[in-house]
Amino acid sequence: MPLSGEGKVFLIVGASSGIGGAVARQAANTGFRVVLAARSVEIINKLASELGGSEKALAVRCDTTSWQAQQVMVEATLQQFGRIDVVLSNAAILKGSFSFFKEEATPDEWREMVLTNVYGNALTARAVLPELIKTTGHLLFTGSVVGRVALPGELYSATKLAVDGLGEAIRKELIGTGVRVTVVQPGRVATRFGNPDELSDMPMLSSDDVAQAILYAALQPPHIDVNEIIIRPTGQTM
């Protein structure tokens, strides 16, 4: 049977809105103490208060592309709660044009996106894994169905393909430690990444739908390692 989060600590990196915020709420409702990490401090401070204040929730500012910031995030978590059991590496951005050669191509924005979506996820893993090994914990990544295919001209999809590879490389390295690794790959989600008004005729998931899938994986018994979850809205063609 699935377990509860009582006595455990769930760190959400990229918790300010969308999927990250939904996971924080559902994790807290399941008994986890939660740590909310994001660049938008005002938003995560408000969410931490909503989830029960300092005894149950901690907000930490973190730029995921900074190794120092990632270390500070882990230290703040340990100082407040003494352990880390589950981590969702969820920070990602979508920037730049959908072309590798047309006039509007924006290499500077690409750099920021690749650093956040790939390097940032790798830094999070490096920062939290020593603690997850101590607790026989669980590392989860938010990937995407667009990471399963190469979309024309879309570097974003390539960064999500890299997240899939990162998750599998880490899973294999951790064999024998008891640490579990999951990549969750949502289809279209009604978040700030897309404008639901412009996509009103397309099937969409909610952030809560994806959060339920993430909590499903996180609450399995220790001998069950759900490595990959693909979740699409019914009728999505891609």
C-alpha positions in Angstrom: 0.0 0.0 0.0 1.2 3.6 -0.6 2.7 5.2 2.5 2.2 8.6 4.1 4.7 11.4 4.4 4.5 11.6 8.2 8.0 12.4 9.7 9.5 13.0 6.2 10.8 16.1 4.4 9.9 16.9 0.8 12.1 19.5 -1.0 10.5 21.0 -4.1 12.9 23.0 -6.3 10.9 25.3 -8.5 7.9 25.6 -6.1 6.6 29.0 -6.8 3.8 28.1 -9.1 2.2 25.5 -11.4 3.3 21.9 -10.8 5.7 22.8 -8.0 3.1 24.7 -6.0 0.6 21.9 -6.5 3.1 19.3 -5.3 3.8 21.3 -2.2 0.2 21.5 -1.3 -0.5 17.8 -1.9 2.7 16.8 -0.1 1.8 18.9 2.9 -1.7 17.3 2.9 -0.1 13.9 3.0 1.9 14.7 6.1 5.3 15.8 4.7 7.1 18.8 6.0 7.9 20.8 2.9 10.8 23.0 1.7 9.9 25.4 -1.1 12.8 26.6 -3.2 12.5 29.2 -6.0 13.8 32.5 -7.1 10.5 34.2 -6.4 10.8 34.6 -2.6 7.6 36.5 -2.0 5.5 33.8 -3.6 7.1 30.9 -1.7 7.0 32.8 1.6 3.2 33.2 1.1 2.9 29.5 0.2 4.9 28.4 3.3 2.6 30.4 5.5 -0.4 28.8 3.8 1.0 25.4 4.5 1.5 25.8 8.2 4.4 28.1 8.8 7.9 27.3 10.1 7.0 23.9 11.8 5.7 22.5 8.5 7.1 24.6 5.7 10.3 26.5 4.8 10.8 28.9 2.0 14.4 29.2 0.6 15.5 31.4 -2.3 17.4 29.4 -4.8 18.8 30.2 -8.3 19.3 26.6 -9.5 22.1 27.6 -11.9 24.2 28.6 -8.8 26.1 25.8 -7.0 26.5 28.0 -4.0 22.7 28.7 -3.9 22.0 24.9 -4.1 24.3 24.3 -1.2 22.7 27.0 0.9 19.3 25.4 0.1 20.4 22.0 1.4 22.0 23.5 4.5 18.9 25.6 5.3 16.7 22.4 4.9 18.9 20.4 7.3 19.1 23.2 9.8 15.3 23.5 9.9 14.2 19.9 9.6 17.4 17.8 10.0 16.9 15.5 6.9 15.8 15.3 3.3 13.6 12.3 2.1 12.1 13.3 -1.2 13.3 15.9 -3.7 11.4 17.1 -6.8 13.7 18.9 -9.2 11.1 20.9 -11.1 12.7 24.2 -12.1 12.6 25.0 -15.8 12.1 27.8 -18.2 11.0 28.1 -21.8 12.8 30.9 -23.7 14.0 31.7 -27.2 12.7 31.1 -30.7 11.5 27.8 -32.1 14.2 27.8 -34.9 17.9 27.1 -35.1 18.6 29.4 -38.0 15.8 31.9 -38.7 16.3 35.6 -38.0 14.5 35.6 -34.6 16.7 32.9 -33.1 18.0 34.1 -29.7 21.2 32.4 -28.5 21.4 34.4 -25.3 17.9 33.2 -24.2 18.9 29.7 -25.2 21.8 29.8 -22.8 19.7 30.7 -19.9 17.2 27.9 -20.7 19.9 25.2 -21.1 21.6 26.3 -17.9 18.3 26.1 -16.0 16.8 23.0 -17.5 19.9 20.9 -17.7 22.7 22.2 -15.6 20.3 23.3 -12.8 18.8 19.9 -12.6 22.3 18.3 -12.5 23.3 20.7 -9.7 20.2 19.9 -7.7 21.0 16.2 -7.9 24.6 16.8 -6.9 23.5 18.9 -3.9 20.8 16.6 -2.5 22.0 13.0 -3.3 24.4 12.7 -0.3 21.4 13.4 2.0 19.0 11.2 0.1 21.5 8.3 0.4 21.5 8.8 4.2 17.7 8.5 4.3 17.3 6.0 1.4 15.2 8.7 -0.2 13.7 9.5 -3.6 14.7 12.0 -6.3 12.2 13.0 -8.9 12.5 15.2 -12.0 9.8 17.0 -14.0 10.4 16.1 -17.6 8.0 16.4 -20.5 6.4 14.4 -23.3 8.3 16.8 -25.7 11.5 15.2 -24.3 10.5 11.9 -25.9 10.6 13.3 -29.4 12.7 15.9 -31.2 10.3 18.7 -32.2 11.3 20.8 -35.2 13.5 23.7 -34.2 12.8 23.4 -30.5 15.7 23.4 -28.2 13.4 23.2 -25.2 12.4 19.7 -26.2 16.1 18.8 -26.4 16.6 20.1 -22.8 13.8 17.8 -21.6 15.3 14.9 -23.5 18.5 15.7 -21.4 16.4 15.5 -18.2 15.3 12.0 -19.2 18.9 11.0 -19.7 20.0 12.6 -16.5 17.4 10.7 -14.5 18.4 7.3 -16.0 22.2 8.0 -15.5 21.6 8.8 -11.9 19.3 5.8 -11.3 22.0 3.5 -12.6 24.7 5.1 -10.5 22.5 4.8 -7.4 21.8 1.0 -7.7 22.7 -0.5 -4.4 22.0 2.6 -2.4 18.2 2.1 -2.1 17.6 5.6 -3.5 14.8 5.7 -6.0 14.7 8.0 -9.1 11.6 9.0 -11.1 11.1 11.2 -14.2 7.6 12.4 -14.6 6.7 13.4 -18.2 3.5 15.5 -18.5 1.7 16.4 -21.7 0.1 19.8 -22.1 -0.5 21.4 -18.7 -2.5 24.6 -18.0 0.4 26.5 -16.4 2.3 29.7 -17.1 4.3 27.8 -19.8 1.2 28.0 -22.0 -1.7 30.3 -22.4 -4.9 28.2 -21.7 -7.0 30.8 -23.5 -5.0 30.3 -26.7 -5.2 26.5 -26.2 -8.8 26.3 -25.1 -9.7 23.7 -27.9 -6.8 21.4 -26.9 -7.0 18.8 -24.1 -5.1 20.0 -21.0 -4.0 18.7 -17.7 -4.1 20.7 -14.5 -1.1 21.1 -12.2 -2.9 19.1 -9.6 -3.2 16.2 -12.1 0.6 16.1 -12.5 1.1 16.5 -8.7 -1.1 13.5 -8.1 1.2 11.4 -10.4 4.3 12.7 -8.6 2.9 11.9 -5.1 1.8 8.4 -6.4 5.5 7.7 -7.2 6.8 9.3 -4.0 4.4 7.4 -1.7 5.1 3.9 -3.0 6.7 1.4 -0.5 10.6 1.4 -0.6 10.8 -1.7 -2.7 8.9 -0.1 -5.6 10.8 2.3 -7.8 8.6 4.0 -10.3 11.2 5.2 -12.8 9.0 6.9 -15.4 5.5 8.2 -15.6 4.0 9.6 -18.8 0.8 11.5 -18.2 -1.2 13.1 -21.0 -4.6 14.7 -21.2 -7.0 12.3 -22.9 -6.9 12.9 -26.6 -3.5 14.6 -26.9 -2.0 13.6 -30.2 1.7 14.1 -29.4 
